[in-house]
Structure formats: structure tokens, C-alpha cells
Amino acid sequence: MNQMINLVMSATGETLVMVFFSTLFSLILGLPIGVLLHVTSSEEQGGIIPQPIFNNILGRIVNVLRSFPFIILMILLIPLSRLIVGTSIGTKATIVPLSIAAAPFVARIIESALKEVDPGVVQAAKAMGSTNAQIIIKVLIPEAMPSLVSGVTLTIINLIGYSAMAGAIGGGGLGDLAIRYGYQRFRPSYMVAAVLVILILVEVIQVAGNKLSAKLLASR
């Protein structure tokens, strides 16, 4: 029993590390892409720098990256993981494909959230002489923050699921625990424990994200 508790706690820690850093890096990658997708869209869609050709090309690239199944993407990115962190297995290596897999998803979430901003607010900022950069930083992102928080919450939950799948090819964390101990060693209690922890993590993150989003919406 003590061994199972120690293994579950260790695997939970690995999962939290993977999810935290992959969320951070996916935001770093996805935020500018999402902003570009929105600001270069047509004026009817709220774009402030319409660039239809660029927007169409970028949108198609994002769609292609989003369509990759995570397991296949993780295998394809093994050389990149080895190049960046020096290994292709384990928690550190898994952060690389997790971040890249989530970035297109984050970009679409950012784009969708920015589209919800009232066009009148943007027009008012333009009338006051605000630059495009000021509109993005001081108007669009702050106004879209409640939706952005909801989107990031969804991203974190998806990354928990991705991290569990990564355990199938040595990614570490709760997925690895469930497969190595629960499936391969015929110990269903380990698999049940891993699933329960994942469910608890998802529920806690969802509740926290909903409360934060509602708080931001109420403080407008």
C-alpha cells in the first residue's frame, strides 16, 4: 500500500510538472499566433490590420498542426526532444511535444476570445489615437481576459489527457504509472488510482478556472 501511495504521488508530481511547463510554453507559442490570426482577419471579423492572404496561410498551418494525433506527433518530435533536453523519454522530453501540440489549440482559443470583444471598444480606442500595439495590449487582451481564462482552463485539462497518453511511450506521469503497473503488471488498483487522481485534477482545475473567469467578468 505504501509503495502504491509513493508511486502515485511521484507520478502526480511528474504530471503536474509536465502540464505546468507545457501550458506555459504553449501560451508563449500560441498567444502571438492567436493575436495574429485575429488582427489580420477581415474588418467584418474584427481585424485591425486585414491581411487576407497571410491570415489564410497562417490559419491553414494552424489547422494542419491541430489535426495531428498527439501520439503520432510525439513520435515525430522525438529527435527534437532529444536535441532540446538530451533525451526522448521521461517528463522533460514529454514537455516538448505537449507544448507544440497545445500551441495551435491555444492560438485558436486566443483568436476566438479576441473576436468576442465589442467592436465599439476597439473603434473608441482608434478614435482616441491608439496605435495597433496599444489596442492589442490595452484593449483586446484585457477585454477578452475572462474568455482567455476559460480557454486556458480547457487547454490545461486537454494537456492532462495528453500527458496521460504520453505514458504509452515512456512519457512518465500518471499515464506511465497506469500502463506499467496497472496494465503490464496486472495490478488494476494502480490504474484505478491513476484515473482517480486525473479526475480529481481535472475537476479542481475546471472549478478554479470557472471561478476566476466569473470573477474577472464581474470586475469589468
SENU-265974 format. One record per atom (N, C-alpha, C, O): residue in one letter; z, x, y. Coordinates in steps of 0.001 Angstrom, whole numbers, padded with zeros to 6 digits, always signed. Each point is the difference from the previous one (the first is absolute). Layout:
AZXY;...
This chain:
M+000000+000828-001219;M+000000-000828+001219;M+000000+000855+001259;M-000745-000263+000944;N+001605+001309-000941;N+000068+000889+001158;N-001324+000723+000220;N-000427+000224+001133;Q-000218+000140-002256;Q-001286+000674+000118;Q-001029-000917+000654;Q-000765+000435+000861;M+000746-001704-001269;M-000954-000937+000564;M+000249-000194+001490;M-000945-000029+000788;I+002212-000104-000398;I+000334-000179+001413;I-000462+001200+000816;I-000584-000154+001073;N+000850+001358-001592;N-000410+001220+000713;N-001514+000087+000125;N-000522+000364+001054;L-000185-000702-002136;L-001456+000052+000030;L-000579-001044+000956;L-000952+000284+000727;V+001520-001479-000726;V-000469-001058+000896;V+000251+000381+001462;V-000857-000218+000857;M+002025+000783-000578;M+000307+000415+001368;M-000932+001116+000461;M-000483-000016+001132;S+000234+000983-002012;S-000910+001091+000334;S-001418-000510+000235;S-000660+000412+000954;A+000190-001311-001827;A-001342-000567+000141;A-000116-000853+001261;A-001039+000003+000660;T+002101-000731-000328;T+000002-000802+001227;T-000121+000889+001220;T-000736-000312+000936;G+001463+001429-000950;G-000093+000955+001105;G-001408+000544+000147;G-000504+000120+001117;E-000139+000211-002231;E-001375+000498+000041;E-000951-001051+000572;E-000877+000310+000806;T+001068-001561-001240;T-000845-001083+000505;T+000178-000180+001506;T-000978-000168+000727;L+002217+000203-000264;L+000266-000158+001435;L-000622+001135+000809;L-000532-000231+001085;V+000597+001452-001606;V-000622+001143+000682;V-001509-000193+000081;V-000603+000190+001056;M-000003-000572-002184;M-001449-000218-000022;M-000414-001081+000986;M-000954+000174+000758;V+001670-001282-000770;V-000349-001136+000852;V+000215+000333+001471;V-000825-000352+000842;F+001931+001028-000526;F+000286+000334+001400;F-001086+000897+000586;F-000565-000310+001050;F+000273+001416-001722;F-000959+000954+000561;F-001434-000524-000054;F-000787+000266+000909;S+000443-000998-001949;S-001354-000560-000059;S-000187-001080+001065;S-001094-000141+000546;T+002147-000625-000241;T-000075-000973+001088;T-000203+000715+001329;T-000835-000403+000809;L+001599+001460-000591;L-000104+000774+001244;L-001402+000571+000172;L-000616-000154+001054;F+000113+000817-002099;F-001309+000639+000105;F-001136-001023+000061;F-001007+000229+000671;S+001165-001349-001366;S-001046-001035+000068;S-000059-000626+001386;S-001074-000387+000460;L+002225+000284+000212;L+000012-000488+001381;L-000668+000998+000943;L-000747-000385+000900;I+001024+001672-001117;I-000620+001036+000824;I-001517-000029-000152;I-000732+000187+000972;L+000266-000423-002199;L-001437-000057-000258;L-000604-001342+000397;L-001085-000054+000578;G+001793-001026-000890;G-000570-001331+000176;G+000076-000567+001400;G-000864-000779+000401;L+001901+001164+000362;L+000167-000561+001347;L-001195+000290+000908;L-000544-000937+000583;P+000110+002195-000437;P-001161+000239+000878;P-001275-000673-000491;P-000826-000437+000800;I+000668+000356-002129;I-001193-000659-000541;I+000033-001490+000318;I-001011-000580+000396;G+002178-000035-000571;G+000131-001423+000312;G-000236-000295+001467;G-000648-000987+000349;V+001180+001856+000517;V-000217-000168+001442;V-001489+000118+000322;V-000539-000795+000769;L-000117+001787-001358;L-001439+000174+000227;L-000795-001212-000476;L-000933-000439+000673;L+001301-000096-001829;L-000699-001182-000526;L+000099-001169+000970;L-000951-000763+000166;H+002103+000630+000469;H+000173-001124+000926;H-000687+000243+001337;H-000768-000844+000464;V+001035+001982+000157;V-000511+000216+001360;V-001512+000159+000038;V-000610-000229+001044;T-000017+000621-002167;T-001460+000141-000017;T-000703-001248-000517;T-001224-000014-000123;S+001984-001033-000181;S-000618-001257-000434;S-000624-000711+001199;S+000127+000466+001133;S-000792-001578-001371;S-000671-000723+001078;S+001018-000599+000970;S+001169-000175-000345;E-001618-000132+001548;E+000895-000584+001007;E+000548-001344-000470;E+001129-000366+000329;E-001930-000365-001096;E+000461-001286-000522;E+001202+000164-000934;E+000829-000902-000124;Q-000748+002057-000525;Q+001105+000267-000921;Q+001143+000762+000673;Q+000971+000379-000655;G-001092-000160+001948;G+001069+000656+000736;G-000200+001474+000252;G+000897+000655+000532;G-002041-000113-000895;G-000257+001421+000199;G-000111+000356+001467;G-000616-000727+000779;I+001215+001849-000402;I-000053+000431+001404;I-001029+001115+000211;I-000351+000315+001137;I-000132+000280-002234;I-001065+001007+000076;I-001019-000337-001094;I-000074+000719-000996;P-000694-001765+001147;P-000913-000432-001067;P-000989+001094-000421;P-000766+000519+000812;Q+000808-000193-002084;Q-000929+000971-000593;Q-000399-000549-001369;Q+000536+000439-001018;P-001457-001382+000979;P-000307-000718-001246;P-000435+000895-001159;P+000412-000224-001138;I-001233+001225+001410;I-000488+000862-001084;I+001155+000825-000575;I+000192+000053-001215;F+000574+000588+002104;F+001151+000797-000440;F+001005-000874-000743;F+000528+000401-001037;N-000266-001587+001561;N+000967-000909-000605;N-000445-000426-001390;N+000811-000087-000922;N-002105-000178+000777;N-000540-000432-001287;N+000105+001112-001041;N+000369-000255-001146;I-000694+001490+001542;I+000065+001139-000919;I+001444+000263-000417;I+000291+000175-001184;L+000610-000150+002168;L+001409+000250-000297;L+000576-001101-000893;L+000758+000276-000930;G-001125-001516+001221;G+000477-001117-000799;G-000456+000090-001448;G+000758-000315-000918;R-001999+000747+000718;R-000510+000127-001369;R+000703+001128-000750;R+000281-000126-001192;I-000001+001216+001881;I+000728+001114-000628;I+001390-000454-000433;I+000449+000310-001103;V+000224-001043+001976;V+001336-000519-000321;V-000066-000942-001200;V+000860+000048-000880;N-001883-000903+000847;N-000136-000941-001117;N-000238+000716-001325;N+000537-000395-001034;V-001351+001457+001075;V-000267+000773-001221;V+001283+000641-000513;V+000285-000044-001197;L+000492+000642+002104;L+001245+000656-000404;L+001010-001012-000532;L+000755+000296-000926;R-000744-001491+001514;R+000931-001040-000457;R-000360-000512-001391;R+000867-000483-000728;S-002131+000585+000359;S-000456-000575-001266;S+000324+000875-001205;S-000107-000459-001137;F+000504+001717+001364;F+000306+000903-001107;F+001270-000433-000713;F+001029-000165+000656;P-001054-000027-001969;P+001252-000220-000741;P+000887+001231+000143;P-000486+001130-000031;F+001788-001355+000187;F+000892+001114+000315;F+000034+001061-001095;F+000005+001194+000301;I+000017-001610-001560;I+000063+000974-001095;I-001205+000933+000040;I+000143+001210-000176;I-001340-001775+000409;I-001214+000823+000076;I+000073+000927+001204;I-000343+001178-000099;L+000791-001708+001242;L+000108+000816+001203;L+000975+001154-000208;L-000246+001120+000446;M+001351-001403-001125;M+000998+001040-000241;M-000581+001131-000850;M+000264+001176+000250;I-001052-001547-001250;I-000630+001023-000850;I-001016+000811+000804;I-000064+001223-000129;L-000725-001903+000954;L-001004+000692+000816;L+000631+000970+001000;L-000592+001019+000356;L+001809-001358+000090;L+000655+000822+001021;L+000926+001065-000586;L+000734+000657+000739;I-000764-000482-002056;I+000839+001041-000619;I-000271+001384+000602;I+000955+000717+000299;P-002235-000309-000107;P-000236+001316+000620;P+000580+000105+001416;P+000515+001048+000388;L-000603-002141+000379;L+000543+000011+001365;L+001525+000095-000033;L+000597+000726+000795;S+000029-001457-001710;S+001452+000068-000133;S+000443+001409-000367;S+000981+000516+000534;R-001718+000099-001454;R+000334+001363-000415;R-000185+000975+001167;R+000767+000951+000148;L-001785-001195+000674;L-000257+000871+001140;L+001088-000117+001062;L+000412+001002+000584;I+000057-002234-000333;I+000959-000236+001080;I+001427+000349-000409;I+000712+000668+000750;V-000290-001112-001929;V+001407+000193-000393;V+000176+000978-001156;V+001128+000294-000394;G-002224+000209-000149;G+000099+001012-001049;G+000157-000525-001401;G+000139+000789-000935;T-000157-002100+000752;T+000117-000593-001324;T-000715-001345-000013;T-000228-000605+001048;S-000122+000145-002241;S-000708-001276-000120;S+000857-001083-000647;S-000463-001126-000184;I+001703+001455-000161;I+000905-000987-000586;I+001323+000018+000750;I+000319+000963+000697;G+000445-002037-000846;G+001306-000058+000630;G-000016-000768+001314;G-001039-000483+000449;T+002207+000385+000149;T+000189-000807+001209;T-000833+000497+001173;T-000686-000787+000651;K+000741+002097-000375;K-000724+000549+001140;K-001495-000224-000123;K-000659-000384+000967;A+000123+000625-002154;A-001441-000156-000202;A-000444-001444+000185;A-001104-000254+000481;T+001953-000686-000859;T-000361-001416+000076;T-000081-000495+001439;T-000723-000955+000286;I+001455+001591+000617;I-000009-000417+001401;I-001401+000083+000596;I-000370-000822+000839;V-000406+001809-001268;V-001350+000194+000551;V-000906-001197-000299;V-000519-000599+000941;P+000302+000223-002204;P-000855-001169-000264;P+000594-001311+000501;P-000738-000901+000398;L+002063+000785-000413;L+000627-001213+000529;L-000342-000173+001476;L-000348-001096+000439;S+000450+002180+000321;S-000275-000058+001443;S-001453-000353+000268;S-000300-000824+000865;I-000599+001454-001612;I-001435-000239+000208;I-000391-001403-000456;I-000852-000640+000616;A+001469+000165-001689;A-000304-001347-000496;A+000480-001068+000977;A-000658-001026+000171;A+001805+001265+000473;A+000574-001006+000892;A-000613+000028+001400;A+000043-001006+000707;A-000613+002142-000297;A-000516+000138+001369;A-001048-001065+000365;A+000114-000595+001071;P-001130+000326-001910;P-000969-001050+000348;P+000642-001380+000099;P-000372-000811+000847;F+001336+000559-001719;F+000736-001265+000030;F+000761-000131+001322;F-000008-001056+000632;V+000663+002146-000228;V+000723+000019+001275;V-000959-000220+001160;V+000306-000737+000937;A-001467+001378-001002;A-000986-000135+001077;A-000405-001460+000201;A-000091-000467+001135;R-000151-000247-002221;R-000381-001416+000109;R+001163-000849+000513;R-000210-000964+000736;I+001423+001319-001122;I+001176-000718+000498;I+000139+000196+001506;I+000257-000952+000737;I-000430+002191-000290;I+000075+000301+001433;I-001071-000771+000757;I+000274-000612+001033;E-001497+000645-001554;E-001113-000712+000638;E+000303-001485+000109;E-000195-000600+001057;S+000672+000005-002143;S+000303-001430-000016;S+001111-000345+000988;S-000079-001012+000695;A+001113+001848-000632;A+001117-000251+000908;A-000445+000086+001463;A+000431-000802+000828;L-001282+001761-000516;L-000465+000161+001381;L-000905-001159+000424;L-000038-000370+001174;K-000682-000193-002127;K-000871-001132+000318;K+000794-001241+000389;K-000523-000896+000661;E+001792+000847-001075;E+000836-001160+000305;E+000547+000014+001426;E+000543-000999+000473;V-000689+002139+000208;V+000506+000100+001369;V-000812-000914+000915;V-001227-000054-000096;D+001911-000658+000975;D-000646-000934+000933;D-000986+000755+000895;D+000407+000916+000715;P-001697-001280-000739;P-000991+000689+000841;P+000349-000046+001481;P-000386+000888+000761;G+001119-001926-000350;G+000383-000108+001403;G+000895+001131+000447;G-000077+000440+001147;V+000923+000035-002038;V+000884+001122+000324;V-000825+001258+000242;V+000280+000766+000922;V-001288-000560-001747;V-000869+001167+000149;V-000801-000098+001300;V-000141+000987+000721;Q-000376-002169-000428;Q-000761-000193+001240;Q+000871+000242+001225;Q-000457+000571+000991;A+001703-001002-001060;A+000933+000234+001113;A+000238+001483+000202;A+000069+000472+001135;A+000056+000269-002233;A+000204+001450+000088;A-001221+000679+000601;A+000124+000935+000790;K-001311-001416-001174;K-001234+000553+000577;K-000073-000277+001495;K-000401+000865+000779;A+000791-002076-000381;A-000052-000384+001406;A+000934+000863+000851;A-000251+000217+001185;M+001322+000270-001796;M+000947+000852+000727;M-000411+001464+000001;M+000721+000859+000507;G-001897-000583-001084;G-000525+001360+000043;G+000465+000897-001136;G-000115+001222+000099;S+000632-001794-001167;S+000463+000809-001138;S-001190+000635-000715;S-001058-000612-000143;T+001254+001844-000298;T-001031+000676-000774;T+000016-000531-001431;T+000927-000696-000414;N-001974+001042-000327;N-000058-000448-001391;N+001183+000529-000805;N+000568-000716-000824;A-000203+001968+001067;A+001136+000592-000709;A+001291-000738+000336;A+000826-000245-000880;Q-000653-000108+002146;Q+001199-000739+000410;Q+000034-001392-000623;Q+001061-000483-000396;I-002219-000155+000312;I-000069-001333-000618;I+000412+000075-001466;I+000736-000855-000492;I-001220+001894-000205;I+000319+000150-001426;I+001490+000275-000191;I+000653-000643-000822;I-000117+001602+001584;I+001379+000464-000209;I+001034-000958+000582;I+001045-000234-000606;K-001341-000323+001792;K+001001-000795+000698;K-000170-001509-000134;K+000905-000762+000339;V-002062+000330-000833;V-000247-001446-000115;V-000236-000416-001455;V+000763-000791-000554;L-001821+001326-000061;L-000394-000457-001326;L+001086+000262-001057;L+000429-000917-000701;I+000003+002166+000598;I+000970+000345-001055;I+001345-000705+000205;I+000529-000564-000958;P+000052+000573+002179;P+001275-000725+000174;P-000119-001499-000278;P+000891-000587-000615;E-001987-000037+001065;E-000179-001432-000216;E-000196-000334-001484;E+000369-001082-000457;A-000950+002018-000276;A-000280-000247-001421;A+001143+000453-000910;A-000103-000117-001221;M+001175+000626+001793;M+001059+000613-000801;M+000576-000909-001093;M+000187+000471-001122;P+000104-001761+001396;P+000514-000849-001092;P-000942-000061-001205;P+000440+000091-001146;S-001738-000247+001419;S-000980-000027-001086;S-000114+001356-000677;S-000189+000081-001214;L+000304+000984+002001;L-000065+001349-000561;L+001159+000247-000960;L-000184+000597-001060;V+001372-001054+001430;V+001166+000163-000866;V-000201-000754-001310;V+000321+000512-001072;S-000852-001726+001162;S-000280-000773-001212;S-001027+000710-000874;S+000111+000013-001226;G-001108+000576+001873;G-001021+000733-000739;G+000544+001250-000664;G-000347+000301-001142;V+001190+000421+001844;V+000603+001208-000574;V+000903-000368-001171;V+000058+000719-000998;T+000646-001840+001125;T+000838-000473-001105;T-000843-000255-001240;T+000381+000386-001105;L-001521-001033+001284;L-000914-000261-001114;L-000530+001308-000583;L-000155+000129-001214;T-000120+000837+002087;T-000478+001313-000453;T+001038+000688-000872;T-000331+000545-001053;I+001588-000568+001490;I+001076+000639-000770;I+000133-000639-001378;I+000180+000693-001002;I-000271-002016+000962;I+000104-000703-001284;I-001163+000382-000919;I+000197+000208-001198;N-001403-000116+001754;N-001149+000427-000795;N+000174+001428-000506;N-000371+000319-001130;L+000936+000534+001975;L+000202+001394-000397;L+001031+000127-001118;L-000097+000899-000835;I+001077-001787+000817;I+000954-000001-001113;I-000742-000301-001305;I+000250+000631-001027;G-001161-001599+001080;G-000803-000316-001175;G-000915+001150-000392;G-000133+000312-001183;Y-000501+000321+002170;Y-000860+001148-000272;Y+000794+001147-000623;Y-000458+000645-000942;S+001652-000401+001480;S+000820+001107-000511;S+000397-000246-001450;S+000124+000939-000786;A+000076-002207+000436;A+000315-000331-001393;A-001204+000279-000894;A+000155+000502-001113;M-001365-000831+001599;M-001202+000282-000775;M-000220+001498-000162;M-000522+000453-001018;A+000925+000317+002033;A-000174+001454-000054;A+000780+000614-001155;A-000344+001078-000484;G+001399-001767+000043;G+000780+000500-001123;G-000811+000109-001275;G+000375+000735-000914;A-001495-001466+000840;A-000844+000035-001198;A-000662+001358-000194;A-000369+000352-001120;I+000215+000414+002194;I-000621+001330-000121;I+000901+001071+000603;I-000468+000928+000659;G+001765-001073-000897;G+000944+001047+000377;G+000392+000018+001450;G+000301+001059+000550;G-000300-002221+000083;G+000318-000044+001420;G+001483+000021+000320;G+000374+000167+001161;G+000478-000332-002161;G+001433-000031+000256;G+000451-001376+000460;G-000805-000924+000120;G+002113+000798+000138;G+000546-001254+000504;G+000263-001027-001085;G+000029+000323-001187;L+000161-001562+001608;L+000370-001069-000923;L-001104-000321-001006;L+000286-000344-001147;G-001527+000452+001564;G-001106-000243-000928;G-000016+001012-001127;G-000209-000350-001162;D+000431+001602+001511;D+000053+001060-001007;D+001165-000227-000961;D-000138+000195-001207;L+001283-000607+001748;L+001167-000291-000838;L-000300-001134-000986;L+000321+000099-001184;A-000930-001161+001676;A-000312-001145-000857;A-000970+000375-001111;A+000137-000474-001128;I-001109+001314+001431;I-001002+000375-001000;I+000554+001015-000994;I-000134-000177-001211;R+000761+001250+001725;R+000458+001071-000896;R+001175-000414-000885;R+000047+000332-001185;Y+000888-001053+001773;Y+001191-000378-000759;Y-000104-001420-000573;Y+000365-000248-001149;G-000870-000674+001972;G-000063-001379-000466;G-001100-000259-001004;G+000220-000679-001002;Y-001424+001222+001264;Y-001153-000279-000861;Y-000170+001036-001102;Y-000041-000340-001183;Q-000057+001613+001580;Q-000292+001041-000982;Q+001157+000267-000964;Q-000233+000388-001145;R+001483-000590+001591;R+001156+000257-000858;R+000631-001304-000525;R+001077+000008-000596;F-001770-001107+000833;F+000419-001302-000531;F+001439-000360+000420;F+000826-000391-000824;R-000560+000537+002123;R+001295-000382+000546;R-000228-001042+001096;R-000059+000349+001179;P-000066-001597-001548;P-000326-001047+000976;P+001027-000133+001120;P-000333-000482+001083;S+001570+000901-001322;S+001020-000108+001037;S-000368+000840+001221;S+000300-000386+001130;Y-000946+001530-001349;Y-000425+000852+001113;Y-001102-000685+000799;Y-000021+000067+001229;M-000879-000717-001926;M-001087-000705+000683;M+000540-001171+000807;M-000419-000223+001136;V+001337-000515-001716;V+000608-001131+000708;V+000743+000476+001237;V-000095-000618+001060;A+000838+001720-001190;A+000750+000546+001137;A-000941+000426+001127;A+000271-000250+001175;A-001381+000897-001546;A-000970+000446+001005;A-000624-001191+000731;A-000155+000021+001221;V-000199-001049-001978;V-000597-001200+000595;V+000990-000690+000935;V-000370-000435+001091;L+001624+000335-001516;L+001021-000644+000828;L+000199+000751+001321;L+000125-000621+001055;V-000096+001942-001115;V+000166+000791+001229;V-001191-000201+000926;V+000167-000127+001213;I-001369+000097-001781;I-001200-000235+000813;I+000063-001369+000674;I-000319-000128+001182;L+000728-000886-001925;L+000118-001348+000564;L+001027-000037+001134;L-000217-000650+001023;I+001332+001349-001211;I+001036+000044+001038;I-000522+000699+001247;I+000218-000470+001116;L-000910+001597-001305;L-000561+000735+001141;L-000977-000871+000785;L+000043-000041+001229;V-000917-000651-001945;V-000989-000865+000655;V+000688-001100+000799;V-000377-000280+001138;E+001391-000343-001744;E+000704-001090+000674;E+000725+000486+001250;E-000058-000648+001045;V+000737+001780-001148;V+000734+000541+001153;V-000953+000344+001136;V+000268-000321+001158;I-001369+000967-001483;I-000975+000397+001025;I-000653-001226+000633;I-000204-000035+001213;Q-000122-000966-002021;Q-000623-001210+000533;Q+000930-000736+000962;Q-000416-000415+001081;V+001672+000258-001481;V+000978-000679+000855;V+000217+000772+001299;V+000030-000589+001080;A+000120+001906-001188;A+000218+000825+001188;A-001202-000054+000937;A+000153-000091+001218;G-001358+000150-001804;G-001215-000069+000819;G-000144-001333+000703;G-000388-000046+001168;N+000697-001042-001863;N-000082-001331+000605;N+000976-000152+001159;N-000346-000552+001045;K+001572+001048-001236;K+001009-000105+001053;K-000385+000820+001225;K+000156-000459+001132;L-000659+001673-001357;L-000394+000856+001120;L-001183-000604+000754;L-000030+000011+001230;S-000940-000536-001972;S-001166-000624+000631;S+000422-001210+000830;S-000477-000184+001119;A+001377-000647-001670;A+000472-001185+000731;A+000778+000408+001247;A-000103-000648+001042;K+000876+001719-001149;K+000768+000478+001144;K-000909+000488+001122;K+000244-000278+001174;L-001289+001006-001545;L-000966+000488+000988;L-000751-001152+000649;L-000275+000021+001200;L-000056-001031-002006;L-000718-001165+000534;L+000869-000780+000982;L-000491-000499+001013;A+001795+000394-001320;A+000913-000727+000860;A+000302+000731+001312;A+000342-000623+001005;S-000475+001954-001031;S+000322+000800+001181;S-001154+000164+000966;S+000138+000673+001021;R-001276-001279-001327;R-001158+000103+000911;R+000297-000666+001338;R-000854-000012+000887;
